[in-house]
Amino acid sequence: MHFFEFLFVPSILFMVVVMPIWITLHYRYKSRLAGGLSDDEQKQLDELLRTVDTLVGRIDTLESILDDSQPNWRRRAE
């Protein structure tokens, strides 16, 4: 039992102080290695965002048409 008491305080100190710092530095290092998006990935992301903006505009237009022609369509959809 004396051996476990001897290791109790260092293990608690390790888990409370050293381990969080270690984990933080580890994942910060990993994110630096991964870097950012490549040029191709950035272009693809920009294209997808433009597509999403276009689709949102289309949905808004369709909803406004439905609001004009069928005022209660939202209640029936639920």
N, C-alpha and C positions, 0 to 999 in steps of 0.2 A: 504494500500500500504506500510505502514511503516513496518508492520510485515514481508512482503516478502523481503524487503530490508535487514531486520535484519537476515533472514535465508539465503540470497544469498551467502554471503562470506563463512560461515561455510559449506554450501553444496558444493561449488566449491572446497574448501580445502579438504573436504572428498573425492570427486571424483578424485582429482588430486594426493593426497598424500596417504590417508589411503586405499582407495579401491584397487589400484594396488598392494600394499603391502599385503593386506588381501587376494586377489585372488591368488597371487604368493604363499604365505604361505599355503593357503588351498590346492592347487593342489600339492604342494610339500609333504604335509602331506598325501594326498590321494595316491600318488605314493609310498610313504614308506609303507603304509598299504598294498598296492597291492603286493609289493615285486617284485622279479624277476620271471623268469620262474621256474617251478618245474622241477625235474629231468626228469620226463616222457616227459614233454613238450620240454625240451632241447634235449632229445634223438630224439623225433619226428622231431624237427626242423633240427637237424643234418642229419637225414635220408632224409628229403625233400630236403635239400641243395645238398646232394650227388645225389639224383635223378635228380635234375635240372642240375647239372654238366654233368651227363650222357646224358640227353636229348639234351643239348647244343652241346655236342660232336657228337651226332647222326645227328643233324641238319646240323652241319658244314660238316660232311661227305657226307650227301645227297646233299648239295649245291655244293660241289666240284665234285661229280659225275655228277650232272646236268650241271655244268659249262663245264665239259669235253665232255659230249655227246650232249648237246644242248646249245651252247654258248649264244644264244639270249633269253633264257627262262625268264630272269628277265624282259626284256622289254615286253614280251607277258603277263606276270603276272599282270603288272600294267594296 
